[in-house]
Amino acid sequence: MRSGLFHDDGVISEDFLKIMIHREFYPPVSVVINTDARVKSLTTCLESLRYLRYPNFEVVVVAGPTRDGTHELCDSYGSVIRYAQCPIRNLSLSRNIGIANSAGEFIAFLDDDSVPEPEWLSDLIPMFIDGDVAVAGGFLHDHTGKGYQWMYGTLNRFGTPDQSWGRATPEFNFPGSFNYPHVMANSVFRRSAIAELGGFDEEYEYFLDESDLILRLVDAGFKVAQVSVGFVHHKYLASDIRDDGGVLTNWYSLVKNKVYFSILNAGEHAGLYQILLDIGAAIERYRHDARWAVEVKGLDPVYMKRFESDVNRALRDGLNRGLAGVRRIWRAEQLRGMGDILTFKPLLDASCQRCFVVLCREYDQKGADSAGADAYQFAASAATDGHQVHVLTAGQGHDRVDFEDGVWVHRLCIREFESPLGGAMRKELWNYSRSMFEEAIDIAARRRIDAVFARIGSGEEVAFEGRSEIPPVMHLHEGVRSLHSGY
């Protein structure tokens, strides 16, 4: 089914734009969250879904075996969400269970330590107007909320990523391509395409799981749509393979799955010897990192013994299972879905949701003085009502963005700017205000800002004055009055 909605360079065609102007495209979507032993981050992830601007989705949580309060949290939602359980820690199995226990025409996957921006689904679902698109994904923020873990990139048939493209790579959307367009776990899949291929291969308990499925979709003649929106924030928490500092503690799945992936997917492009050379190079990189952890991070030398043990076991199992070539997938009829979706209602319809920016130096103090109290009260009240609220405040070390109690908190390092009026303005105030203004411009690039608020007499709005890019700054007490009157 060729629609002609995208040019060869991935740019949206005029036909696509005409369709989007004259037609609403809101097919049912199942948001599937696979989780285990992360009840705190899962709580935040679920809370963020109350702000999605997409009107037709359900939420499906698949909980792993760990009893940390996750199962009780899901029970507390009652019939608002679908809830299933996975008996073992196997992400691919958990995803297949989620697909089987959902009803959407499209399946959107979220990690339990991720938070989507409100426009996430609205940005990605229109890509599926092209009937050849089986998966679409956008940009993935890293744990800071400002940098990126993934933007545009490809993977090759050895499972090696390449993010040097700086653009979408639709030219690799053809069966047998050695490189192929890749998107991360903040992606959306067409259910019928997943079912046709039997879902996720459960040999991948973790790592290269979605990469394998995306490659199989490309080989089956489907397309991958890479877009520069669809933002999701990935906090990248500790797991059973890495500690709180991001240091790897378990290499078995990484090595075993790379071996398995390469043998199954690279055989038409490389001989076994070349595949083994690539695997050996990857193991050497892991070995170098392990030695660094012992020498620099001060980990116990037994760490290296465990590394070698994991690698030997992973090589043996990966080779045996890869050469056997037997995939652990489901039958198509098991992944067809459950009928009608169980619609999850956001706090506000998209037409009613407003985007507010609040300037507040003292926000972290949450009411320690009147300025912090006013800002915190307004932000919390607006978020509780379902509006999108961004608080801009000073930070240290590096810029970061976090979703806290329904509010997006931007903690920003103050940058140096040339002072206007020949330096007559206090430099510290100008630098602060201009740093906040630059962040507001970044927010406005993603969605329309409806209002900006600051404390009377604070001077925080000085860099915003006379600028047409965003609305004039209002005082916080005006914001509280507007909110109470139904803005």
The 8 nearest C-alpha neighbors of each residue, nearest first, counted from 0:
[[1, 130, 131, 2, 129, 3, 132, 221],
 [0, 2, 3, 131, 130, 129, 4, 132],
 [1, 3, 4, 129, 0, 130, 131, 128],
 [4, 2, 5, 1, 6, 129, 12, 14],
 [3, 5, 15, 12, 2, 14, 129, 11],
 [6, 4, 11, 12, 3, 9, 10, 7],
 [5, 7, 9, 8, 10, 12, 11, 4],
 [6, 8, 9, 5, 169, 170, 10, 168],
 [9, 7, 6, 10, 169, 170, 168, 167],
 [8, 10, 6, 7, 5, 169, 11, 167],
 [11, 9, 6, 8, 5, 12, 7, 4],
 [12, 10, 5, 15, 4, 9, 6, 13],
 [11, 13, 5, 4, 15, 14, 6, 10],
 [12, 14, 16, 15, 17, 11, 4, 18],
 [15, 13, 17, 12, 16, 4, 18, 3],
 [14, 16, 4, 18, 12, 13, 17, 19],
 [15, 17, 13, 19, 18, 14, 20, 12],
 [18, 16, 20, 14, 19, 15, 13, 21],
 [17, 19, 15, 21, 16, 20, 22, 14],
 [18, 20, 16, 22, 17, 21, 15, 23],
 [19, 21, 17, 18, 22, 16, 23, 15],
 [22, 20, 18, 19, 17, 23, 16, 24],
 [23, 21, 19, 18, 20, 24, 17, 25],
 [22, 24, 25, 19, 21, 20, 18, 125],
 [23, 25, 26, 22, 125, 19, 124, 128],
 [24, 26, 23, 55, 27, 54, 53, 124],
 [25, 27, 24, 28, 104, 55, 105, 103],
 [28, 26, 103, 55, 104, 56, 25, 105],
 [29, 27, 103, 56, 105, 106, 104, 30],
 [30, 28, 103, 106, 57, 56, 58, 107],
 [29, 31, 107, 58, 108, 59, 57, 106],
 [32, 30, 59, 108, 60, 107, 29, 97],
 [33, 31, 60, 109, 110, 111, 108, 59],
 [34, 32, 61, 60, 93, 62, 111, 110],
 [33, 35, 62, 111, 63, 61, 32, 37],
 [34, 36, 63, 37, 62, 65, 64, 33],
 [37, 35, 65, 67, 38, 34, 69, 66],
 [38, 36, 39, 35, 40, 41, 34, 111],
 [37, 39, 69, 41, 40, 36, 42, 68],
 [40, 38, 42, 41, 37, 43, 69, 36],
 [39, 41, 43, 112, 42, 37, 38, 44],
 [42, 40, 44, 38, 111, 43, 39, 37],
 [41, 43, 39, 45, 40, 44, 38, 46],
 [44, 42, 46, 40, 41, 45, 47, 39],
 [43, 45, 41, 47, 114, 46, 42, 113],
 [44, 46, 42, 48, 47, 43, 41, 49],
 [47, 45, 43, 48, 44, 49, 42, 405],
 [48, 46, 44, 49, 45, 50, 114, 43],
 [47, 49, 50, 51, 45, 46, 44, 345],
 [50, 48, 345, 47, 346, 46, 51, 344],
 [49, 51, 48, 117, 345, 47, 385, 52],
 [52, 50, 117, 48, 53, 49, 118, 345],
 [51, 53, 349, 117, 118, 54, 50, 121],
 [52, 54, 121, 51, 55, 120, 349, 56],
 [55, 53, 52, 56, 348, 25, 349, 344],
 [56, 54, 27, 53, 25, 342, 28, 26],
 [57, 55, 28, 342, 27, 29, 343, 54],
 [56, 58, 342, 343, 29, 341, 30, 340],
 [59, 57, 30, 80, 29, 31, 81, 343],
 [58, 60, 81, 31, 82, 80, 30, 32],
 [59, 61, 32, 82, 31, 33, 62, 83],
 [62, 60, 83, 33, 84, 82, 97, 34],
 [63, 61, 84, 34, 35, 85, 60, 33],
 [62, 64, 35, 85, 65, 84, 34, 86],
 [63, 65, 86, 87, 66, 85, 62, 35],
 [66, 64, 36, 63, 67, 35, 69, 62],
 [67, 65, 68, 64, 69, 70, 36, 63],
 [66, 68, 69, 36, 65, 38, 37, 70],
 [67, 69, 71, 70, 66, 38, 72, 36],
 [70, 68, 38, 72, 71, 67, 73, 66],
 [69, 71, 73, 72, 68, 74, 62, 66],
 [70, 72, 74, 68, 73, 69, 75, 67],
 [73, 71, 69, 75, 70, 74, 68, 76],
 [72, 74, 70, 75, 71, 76, 69, 82],
 [75, 73, 71, 77, 76, 72, 70, 82],
 [76, 74, 72, 77, 73, 71, 70, 78],
 [77, 75, 74, 73, 79, 80, 78, 72],
 [76, 78, 75, 74, 79, 80, 73, 81],
 [77, 79, 80, 76, 81, 341, 74, 82],
 [80, 78, 77, 76, 343, 81, 341, 342],
 [81, 79, 58, 78, 59, 82, 76, 77],
 [80, 82, 59, 58, 60, 83, 78, 79],
 [81, 83, 60, 59, 61, 80, 73, 84],
 [84, 82, 61, 60, 62, 81, 85, 97],
 [85, 83, 62, 61, 63, 86, 82, 64],
 [84, 86, 63, 93, 87, 62, 61, 64],
 [87, 85, 64, 63, 84, 88, 62, 89],
 [88, 86, 85, 89, 64, 63, 92, 93],
 [89, 87, 63, 90, 64, 86, 204, 85],
 [90, 88, 204, 92, 91, 87, 93, 205],
 [89, 91, 93, 204, 92, 205, 94, 88],
 [92, 90, 201, 94, 93, 199, 89, 204],
 [91, 93, 95, 94, 89, 90, 201, 96],
 [94, 92, 90, 96, 91, 95, 85, 89],
 [95, 93, 97, 91, 96, 92, 90, 98],
 [94, 96, 98, 92, 97, 93, 99, 198],
 [97, 95, 93, 99, 94, 98, 100, 92],
 [96, 98, 94, 100, 95, 99, 61, 31],
 [99, 97, 95, 101, 100, 96, 334, 94],
 [98, 100, 334, 96, 336, 97, 101, 333],
 [101, 99, 97, 98, 96, 336, 337, 102],
 [102, 100, 98, 336, 99, 337, 103, 29],
 [101, 103, 336, 337, 340, 338, 339, 29],
 [104, 102, 28, 29, 27, 105, 340, 101],
 [103, 105, 27, 190, 28, 189, 26, 102],
 [104, 106, 189, 28, 103, 190, 188, 29],
 [107, 105, 29, 188, 187, 28, 30, 190],
 [108, 106, 187, 30, 186, 29, 31, 188],
 [107, 109, 31, 185, 30, 186, 32, 184],
 [110, 108, 32, 185, 31, 184, 111, 113],
 [109, 111, 113, 112, 32, 33, 108, 184],
 [110, 112, 41, 34, 113, 32, 40, 109],
 [113, 111, 40, 110, 234, 233, 235, 236],
 [114, 112, 233, 110, 232, 111, 234, 44],
 [113, 115, 232, 44, 231, 47, 233, 116],
 [116, 114, 231, 119, 232, 230, 117, 113],
 [115, 117, 119, 118, 230, 231, 114, 51],
 [118, 116, 51, 50, 52, 119, 115, 48],
 [117, 119, 121, 116, 52, 120, 122, 51],
 [120, 118, 229, 122, 116, 121, 117, 230],
 [121, 119, 123, 122, 124, 118, 53, 229],
 [120, 122, 118, 53, 119, 123, 124, 52],
 [123, 121, 229, 120, 119, 118, 124, 228],
 [124, 122, 120, 125, 121, 126, 229, 135],
 [123, 125, 126, 127, 120, 121, 122, 25],
 [126, 124, 127, 123, 128, 24, 122, 121],
 [125, 127, 124, 128, 123, 129, 224, 135],
 [128, 126, 129, 125, 132, 124, 130, 133],
 [129, 127, 126, 125, 130, 124, 132, 24],
 [128, 130, 127, 131, 2, 132, 126, 4],
 [129, 131, 132, 0, 128, 127, 1, 2],
 [130, 132, 221, 129, 222, 0, 133, 1],
 [133, 131, 222, 130, 127, 129, 134, 223],
 [134, 132, 189, 188, 221, 222, 192, 131],
 [133, 135, 188, 223, 187, 132, 224, 189],
 [136, 134, 224, 187, 186, 223, 225, 123],
 [135, 137, 186, 182, 225, 226, 185, 187],
 [136, 138, 229, 226, 228, 227, 230, 225],
 [137, 139, 150, 230, 227, 149, 228, 229],
 [138, 140, 149, 231, 148, 147, 230, 232],
 [141, 139, 147, 232, 144, 148, 146, 233],
 [140, 142, 148, 147, 233, 143, 146, 144],
 [141, 143, 234, 144, 233, 235, 140, 232],
 [144, 142, 399, 145, 141, 146, 400, 398],
 [143, 145, 400, 399, 140, 142, 141, 232],
 [146, 144, 143, 399, 140, 400, 398, 147],
 [147, 145, 141, 140, 144, 143, 148, 142],
 [148, 146, 140, 141, 149, 139, 150, 145],
 [147, 149, 141, 140, 139, 146, 150, 233],
 [150, 148, 139, 147, 138, 151, 140, 183],
 [149, 151, 138, 139, 152, 147, 148, 137],
 [152, 150, 166, 167, 165, 162, 149, 164],
 [153, 151, 162, 161, 181, 164, 180, 150],
 [152, 154, 180, 181, 161, 179, 160, 178],
 [155, 153, 160, 159, 178, 179, 158, 161],
 [154, 156, 178, 158, 157, 159, 177, 179],
 [155, 157, 265, 158, 264, 177, 261, 178],
 [156, 158, 261, 155, 159, 265, 260, 257],
 [159, 157, 156, 155, 154, 160, 257, 261],
 [158, 160, 154, 155, 157, 161, 156, 153],
 [161, 159, 154, 153, 158, 162, 155, 152],
 [160, 162, 153, 152, 163, 154, 159, 164],
 [163, 161, 152, 164, 151, 160, 153, 165],
 [162, 164, 161, 165, 152, 151, 166, 153],
 [165, 163, 166, 162, 152, 151, 161, 167],
 [164, 166, 163, 151, 162, 167, 152, 150],
 [167, 165, 164, 151, 168, 152, 150, 225],
 [166, 168, 225, 151, 169, 9, 226, 165],
 [167, 169, 170, 180, 171, 166, 9, 8],
 [170, 168, 171, 172, 9, 167, 8, 7],
 [171, 169, 168, 172, 7, 8, 173, 9],
 [172, 170, 179, 169, 173, 176, 168, 180],
 [171, 173, 169, 222, 170, 217, 179, 223],
 [172, 174, 171, 176, 217, 220, 175, 218],
 [175, 218, 173, 217, 176, 220, 219, 172],
 [174, 176, 218, 177, 173, 217, 267, 178],
 [175, 177, 178, 174, 173, 171, 179, 172],
 [176, 178, 155, 156, 175, 179, 268, 265],
 [179, 177, 155, 176, 154, 153, 171, 156],
 [178, 180, 171, 153, 154, 176, 181, 155],
 [181, 179, 153, 168, 223, 152, 171, 154],
 [180, 182, 153, 152, 154, 179, 183, 223],
 [183, 181, 136, 186, 225, 137, 184, 180],
 [182, 184, 185, 186, 136, 181, 149, 139],
 [183, 185, 186, 108, 109, 110, 182, 209],
 [186, 184, 183, 109, 108, 136, 231, 187],
 [187, 185, 136, 184, 135, 107, 108, 183],
 [186, 188, 107, 135, 106, 134, 108, 136],
 [189, 187, 134, 106, 105, 133, 190, 107],
 [188, 190, 105, 133, 192, 191, 134, 106],
 [191, 189, 193, 105, 192, 104, 188, 194],
 [190, 192, 194, 193, 189, 195, 335, 104],
 [193, 191, 195, 190, 194, 189, 133, 196],
 [194, 192, 198, 190, 196, 195, 191, 197],
 [195, 193, 331, 197, 191, 334, 196, 192],
 [194, 196, 192, 193, 331, 197, 191, 198],
 [197, 195, 194, 193, 198, 192, 331, 215],
 [198, 196, 329, 194, 328, 331, 330, 195],
 [199, 197, 193, 196, 194, 328, 95, 329],
 [198, 200, 91, 201, 212, 328, 95, 208],
 [199, 201, 328, 327, 202, 326, 203, 91],
 [202, 200, 91, 203, 327, 92, 199, 204],
 [201, 203, 200, 204, 327, 326, 256, 91],
 [204, 202, 201, 205, 208, 200, 256, 91],
 [203, 205, 89, 90, 91, 202, 201, 206],
 [204, 206, 203, 90, 208, 252, 89, 207],
 [207, 205, 208, 253, 203, 256, 252, 204],
 [208, 206, 210, 209, 211, 203, 205, 256],
 [209, 207, 203, 206, 210, 211, 205, 91],
 [208, 210, 212, 211, 207, 213, 184, 199],
 [211, 209, 207, 213, 208, 212, 214, 181],
 [212, 210, 214, 209, 208, 213, 207, 215],
 [211, 213, 215, 209, 214, 210, 199, 216],
 [214, 212, 216, 210, 215, 211, 209, 217],
 [215, 213, 217, 211, 216, 212, 218, 210],
 [214, 216, 218, 212, 213, 217, 219, 211],
 [217, 215, 219, 213, 214, 218, 221, 212],
 [218, 216, 221, 214, 220, 219, 215, 174],
 [217, 219, 174, 215, 216, 220, 175, 214],
 [220, 218, 216, 217, 221, 215, 174, 173],
 [221, 219, 217, 218, 174, 173, 216, 222],
 [220, 222, 217, 131, 216, 133, 132, 219],
 [223, 221, 132, 172, 131, 133, 217, 224],
 [222, 224, 134, 132, 135, 180, 133, 225],
 [225, 223, 135, 134, 222, 226, 132, 136],
 [226, 224, 136, 167, 135, 137, 223, 182],
 [227, 225, 137, 228, 136, 224, 167, 138],
 [226, 228, 137, 138, 229, 225, 150, 151],
 [227, 229, 137, 230, 226, 138, 122, 119],
 [230, 228, 119, 137, 122, 123, 138, 118],
 [231, 229, 138, 228, 119, 116, 139, 137],
 [230, 232, 115, 139, 114, 116, 140, 233],
 [233, 231, 140, 114, 113, 144, 139, 115],
 [234, 232, 113, 141, 235, 142, 140, 112],
 [233, 235, 142, 112, 236, 113, 141, 232],
 [236, 234, 233, 142, 112, 237, 141, 113],
 [237, 235, 234, 238, 112, 243, 245, 242],
 [236, 238, 243, 242, 241, 235, 245, 239],
 [239, 237, 241, 240, 236, 242, 243, 235],
 [238, 240, 241, 237, 249, 248, 242, 247],
 [241, 239, 249, 248, 238, 247, 250, 242],
 [242, 240, 247, 248, 246, 238, 245, 237],
 [241, 243, 237, 245, 244, 246, 238, 247],
 [244, 242, 237, 245, 236, 241, 246, 238],
 [245, 243, 242, 246, 241, 237, 247, 236],
 [244, 246, 242, 241, 243, 247, 237, 236],
 [247, 245, 241, 242, 244, 248, 292, 243],
 [248, 246, 241, 240, 249, 245, 242, 250],
 [247, 249, 240, 241, 246, 250, 242, 239],
 [250, 248, 240, 247, 251, 241, 309, 239],
 [251, 249, 253, 252, 309, 254, 306, 310],
 [250, 252, 309, 313, 254, 253, 255, 249],
 [253, 251, 255, 254, 256, 250, 205, 206],
 [252, 254, 250, 251, 256, 255, 257, 206],
 [253, 255, 257, 256, 251, 252, 313, 250],
 [256, 254, 313, 317, 252, 258, 257, 253],
 [255, 257, 259, 258, 254, 253, 252, 260],
 [256, 258, 260, 254, 259, 255, 261, 253],
 [259, 257, 317, 255, 261, 256, 260, 262],
 [258, 260, 321, 317, 256, 262, 257, 261],
 [261, 259, 257, 263, 258, 262, 256, 264],
 [260, 262, 157, 265, 264, 258, 263, 259],
 [263, 261, 259, 321, 260, 264, 265, 266],
 [264, 262, 260, 261, 321, 265, 259, 266],
 [263, 265, 261, 156, 262, 266, 260, 157],
 [266, 264, 156, 261, 268, 267, 262, 269],
 [265, 267, 268, 269, 264, 262, 270, 263],
 [268, 266, 265, 269, 264, 270, 175, 177],
 [269, 267, 265, 266, 270, 177, 156, 264],
 [270, 268, 266, 265, 273, 267, 274, 271],
 [269, 271, 273, 272, 266, 274, 268, 267],
 [270, 272, 274, 273, 275, 269, 266, 262],
 [271, 273, 275, 274, 270, 276, 269, 277],
 [274, 272, 276, 275, 270, 271, 269, 277],
 [273, 275, 271, 277, 272, 276, 278, 270],
 [276, 274, 278, 272, 277, 273, 279, 271],
 [275, 277, 273, 279, 278, 274, 272, 280],
 [276, 278, 280, 274, 275, 279, 281, 273],
 [279, 277, 275, 281, 276, 280, 282, 274],
 [278, 280, 276, 282, 277, 281, 275, 283],
 [281, 279, 283, 277, 278, 282, 276, 284],
 [282, 280, 278, 284, 283, 279, 277, 285],
 [281, 283, 285, 279, 284, 280, 286, 278],
 [282, 284, 286, 280, 281, 285, 287, 279],
 [285, 283, 287, 281, 282, 286, 288, 280],
 [284, 286, 282, 288, 283, 287, 289, 281],
 [287, 285, 283, 289, 284, 288, 282, 290],
 [286, 288, 284, 290, 285, 289, 283, 291],
 [289, 287, 291, 285, 286, 290, 292, 284],
 [288, 290, 286, 292, 291, 287, 285, 293],
 [291, 289, 293, 287, 292, 288, 294, 286],
 [290, 292, 288, 294, 289, 293, 295, 287],
 [293, 291, 296, 289, 290, 295, 294, 298],
 [294, 292, 298, 297, 290, 291, 296, 295],
 [293, 295, 291, 297, 292, 296, 290, 298],
 [296, 294, 297, 291, 292, 293, 298, 290],
 [297, 295, 292, 298, 293, 294, 291, 246],
 [296, 298, 293, 295, 294, 292, 299, 300],
 [297, 299, 293, 296, 292, 300, 302, 294],
 [298, 300, 301, 302, 293, 297, 303, 292],
 [301, 299, 302, 303, 293, 298, 304, 297],
 [302, 300, 304, 299, 303, 305, 298, 306],
 [301, 303, 300, 305, 304, 299, 306, 298],
 [304, 302, 306, 305, 301, 300, 307, 289],
 [305, 303, 301, 307, 306, 302, 308, 300],
 [304, 306, 308, 302, 303, 307, 309, 301],
 [305, 307, 303, 309, 304, 308, 310, 302],
 [308, 306, 310, 304, 309, 305, 311, 303],
 [307, 309, 305, 311, 306, 310, 304, 312],
 [310, 308, 251, 306, 312, 307, 311, 250],
 [309, 311, 313, 307, 312, 308, 314, 251],
 [312, 310, 314, 308, 313, 309, 307, 315],
 [311, 313, 315, 309, 310, 314, 316, 308],
 [312, 314, 255, 310, 251, 316, 311, 315],
 [315, 313, 317, 311, 312, 316, 255, 318],
 [314, 316, 312, 318, 313, 317, 319, 311],
 [315, 317, 319, 313, 318, 314, 320, 312],
 [318, 316, 255, 259, 258, 314, 320, 319],
 [317, 319, 321, 315, 316, 320, 322, 314],
 [320, 318, 316, 322, 317, 321, 323, 315],
 [319, 321, 323, 317, 322, 318, 316, 324],
 [320, 322, 259, 324, 318, 323, 262, 319],
 [321, 323, 324, 319, 320, 318, 262, 263],
 [322, 324, 320, 321, 325, 319, 318, 326],
 [325, 323, 321, 322, 326, 320, 263, 262],
 [326, 324, 323, 327, 320, 321, 322, 328],
 [325, 327, 328, 200, 324, 202, 201, 320],
 [328, 326, 200, 201, 202, 325, 329, 199],
 [327, 329, 200, 197, 326, 198, 199, 201],
 [330, 328, 197, 198, 331, 333, 327, 334],
 [329, 331, 197, 333, 332, 328, 334, 194],
 [330, 332, 194, 197, 333, 334, 195, 329],
 [331, 333, 335, 334, 330, 194, 329, 336],
 [334, 332, 331, 330, 335, 99, 329, 336],
 [333, 335, 99, 194, 332, 331, 336, 98],
 [334, 336, 332, 333, 194, 331, 99, 337],
 [337, 335, 102, 99, 101, 334, 338, 100],
 [336, 338, 102, 101, 100, 339, 335, 99],
 [337, 339, 102, 336, 340, 103, 101, 335],
 [340, 338, 102, 337, 341, 103, 27, 342],
 [339, 341, 102, 342, 103, 57, 338, 27],
 [340, 342, 57, 343, 339, 80, 79, 81],
 [341, 343, 57, 56, 340, 344, 55, 79],
 [344, 342, 57, 56, 79, 341, 58, 345],
 [343, 345, 342, 346, 49, 54, 347, 56],
 [346, 344, 49, 347, 50, 51, 343, 348],
 [345, 347, 385, 49, 50, 344, 384, 348],
 [348, 346, 385, 345, 352, 351, 349, 50],
 [347, 349, 351, 350, 352, 345, 52, 346],
 [348, 350, 52, 352, 351, 347, 53, 54],
 [351, 349, 348, 352, 347, 353, 52, 54],
 [352, 350, 349, 348, 347, 353, 386, 385],
 [353, 351, 386, 349, 347, 350, 348, 385],
 [352, 354, 386, 387, 449, 351, 355, 448],
 [353, 355, 387, 448, 449, 388, 386, 356],
 [356, 354, 388, 450, 451, 449, 448, 389],
 [355, 357, 451, 389, 390, 388, 452, 450],
 [358, 356, 390, 452, 451, 453, 391, 389],
 [359, 357, 453, 391, 390, 452, 392, 356],
 [360, 358, 392, 362, 361, 391, 357, 374],
 [359, 361, 392, 362, 393, 358, 371, 391],
 [360, 362, 371, 359, 363, 364, 370, 392],
 [361, 363, 371, 364, 365, 359, 360, 375],
 [364, 362, 365, 361, 371, 360, 392, 366],
 [363, 365, 367, 362, 361, 366, 371, 368],
 [366, 364, 363, 362, 371, 375, 372, 367],
 [372, 365, 367, 371, 368, 364, 369, 375],
 [368, 366, 364, 365, 371, 372, 369, 361],
 [367, 369, 366, 371, 370, 372, 364, 361],
 [368, 370, 372, 371, 373, 366, 367, 374],
 [371, 369, 373, 372, 368, 374, 454, 361],
 [370, 372, 366, 361, 362, 374, 368, 369],
 [366, 371, 373, 369, 375, 370, 374, 376],
 [374, 372, 376, 370, 371, 375, 369, 377],
 [375, 373, 377, 371, 376, 372, 378, 370],
 [374, 376, 378, 372, 377, 373, 365, 379],
 [377, 375, 373, 379, 374, 378, 372, 380],
 [376, 378, 380, 374, 375, 379, 479, 381],
 [379, 377, 375, 381, 380, 376, 374, 382],
 [378, 380, 382, 376, 377, 381, 375, 383],
 [381, 379, 383, 377, 382, 378, 376, 384],
 [380, 382, 384, 378, 383, 386, 379, 377],
 [383, 381, 385, 386, 379, 384, 380, 405],
 [382, 384, 380, 385, 381, 379, 405, 386],
 [383, 385, 381, 382, 386, 380, 346, 347],
 [386, 384, 346, 382, 347, 383, 50, 352],
 [387, 385, 352, 382, 353, 381, 384, 388],
 [386, 388, 354, 353, 355, 382, 385, 389],
 [387, 389, 355, 406, 354, 356, 407, 386],
 [388, 390, 407, 356, 408, 357, 406, 355],
 [389, 391, 357, 408, 356, 409, 358, 407],
 [392, 390, 409, 358, 357, 359, 435, 408],
 [391, 393, 360, 410, 359, 409, 411, 390],
 [392, 394, 411, 410, 360, 412, 413, 395],
 [395, 393, 410, 411, 412, 392, 398, 396],
 [394, 396, 412, 397, 411, 393, 398, 410],
 [397, 395, 412, 394, 398, 411, 399, 410],
 [396, 398, 395, 412, 399, 411, 394, 143],
 [399, 397, 411, 412, 410, 145, 394, 143],
 [398, 400, 143, 144, 410, 145, 409, 397],
 [399, 401, 409, 144, 408, 143, 410, 145],
 [402, 400, 408, 407, 403, 144, 399, 409],
 [401, 403, 407, 406, 408, 405, 404, 400],
 [402, 404, 406, 405, 401, 407, 408, 43],
 [405, 403, 406, 402, 379, 43, 382, 46],
 [404, 406, 403, 382, 402, 47, 407, 46],
 [407, 405, 403, 388, 402, 404, 408, 389],
 [406, 408, 402, 389, 401, 388, 390, 403],
 [407, 409, 390, 401, 400, 389, 406, 402],
 [410, 408, 400, 391, 390, 399, 411, 392],
 [411, 409, 394, 392, 393, 399, 398, 400],
 [410, 412, 398, 394, 393, 409, 413, 392],
 [411, 413, 394, 395, 398, 397, 393, 414],
 [414, 412, 431, 434, 411, 430, 393, 415],
 [413, 415, 434, 430, 412, 416, 431, 433],
 [416, 414, 430, 413, 417, 434, 431, 426],
 [417, 415, 430, 418, 414, 433, 429, 434],
 [418, 416, 419, 415, 422, 430, 426, 429],
 [417, 419, 422, 416, 426, 429, 421, 424],
 [420, 418, 421, 422, 417, 424, 423, 429],
 [421, 419, 422, 423, 424, 418, 417, 425],
 [422, 420, 419, 423, 418, 424, 417, 426],
 [421, 423, 418, 424, 420, 419, 426, 425],
 [424, 422, 420, 421, 425, 419, 418, 426],
 [423, 425, 422, 426, 418, 420, 419, 429],
 [424, 426, 428, 427, 429, 423, 422, 418],
 [427, 425, 429, 428, 424, 430, 418, 422],
 [428, 426, 430, 429, 425, 431, 432, 424],
 [427, 429, 431, 426, 430, 425, 432, 459],
 [428, 430, 426, 432, 431, 427, 433, 425],
 [431, 429, 433, 427, 428, 432, 415, 416],
 [430, 432, 428, 434, 429, 433, 413, 427],
 [431, 433, 435, 459, 429, 462, 434, 430],
 [432, 434, 436, 462, 430, 435, 431, 429],
 [435, 433, 431, 437, 436, 432, 413, 414],
 [436, 434, 432, 438, 433, 437, 439, 391],
 [435, 437, 433, 439, 438, 434, 432, 463],
 [438, 436, 440, 434, 439, 435, 433, 441],
 [439, 437, 441, 435, 440, 436, 442, 434],
 [438, 440, 436, 442, 441, 437, 443, 435],
 [439, 441, 443, 437, 438, 442, 444, 436],
 [442, 440, 438, 444, 439, 443, 437, 445],
 [443, 441, 439, 444, 440, 445, 438, 446],
 [442, 444, 440, 446, 445, 447, 441, 448],
 [443, 445, 441, 442, 446, 440, 447, 439],
 [446, 444, 443, 442, 441, 447, 228, 118],
 [445, 447, 443, 444, 448, 442, 354, 118],
 [448, 446, 443, 449, 354, 445, 444, 442],
 [447, 449, 354, 443, 450, 355, 446, 469],
 [450, 448, 354, 355, 353, 447, 470, 451],
 [449, 451, 355, 470, 448, 356, 452, 354],
 [452, 450, 356, 472, 357, 355, 473, 470],
 [451, 453, 473, 357, 474, 475, 472, 358],
 [454, 452, 358, 474, 475, 357, 473, 455],
 [453, 455, 475, 474, 457, 456, 370, 452],
 [456, 454, 457, 474, 453, 475, 458, 476],
 [455, 457, 458, 454, 459, 453, 474, 460],
 [458, 456, 459, 454, 455, 453, 460, 370],
 [457, 459, 460, 461, 456, 428, 455, 432],
 [460, 458, 432, 457, 461, 453, 358, 428],
 [459, 461, 463, 458, 462, 432, 472, 453],
 [460, 462, 463, 458, 464, 459, 432, 429],
 [463, 461, 433, 432, 464, 460, 436, 429],
 [464, 462, 460, 461, 466, 436, 465, 472],
 [465, 463, 466, 461, 462, 460, 471, 472],
 [464, 466, 463, 467, 471, 462, 461, 468],
 [467, 465, 464, 468, 463, 469, 471, 462],
 [466, 468, 469, 465, 470, 471, 464, 463],
 [469, 467, 466, 470, 440, 443, 463, 471],
 [468, 470, 467, 448, 471, 466, 443, 440],
 [471, 469, 450, 472, 451, 449, 467, 468],
 [472, 470, 473, 469, 451, 464, 463, 450],
 [471, 473, 451, 452, 470, 460, 453, 474],
 [474, 472, 452, 451, 453, 471, 475, 477],
 [473, 475, 453, 477, 452, 454, 476, 455],
 [474, 476, 478, 477, 452, 454, 453, 479],
 [475, 477, 479, 478, 474, 480, 373, 454],
 [478, 476, 480, 475, 474, 479, 481, 473],
 [477, 479, 475, 481, 476, 480, 482, 474],
 [478, 480, 482, 476, 477, 481, 377, 483],
 [479, 481, 477, 483, 478, 482, 484, 476],
 [482, 480, 486, 478, 484, 479, 483, 477],
 [483, 481, 486, 479, 485, 484, 480, 478],
 [482, 484, 480, 485, 481, 479, 486, 478],
 [485, 483, 481, 482, 486, 480, 479, 478],
 [484, 486, 482, 483, 481, 480, 384, 351],
 [485, 481, 482, 484, 483, 480, 478, 353]]
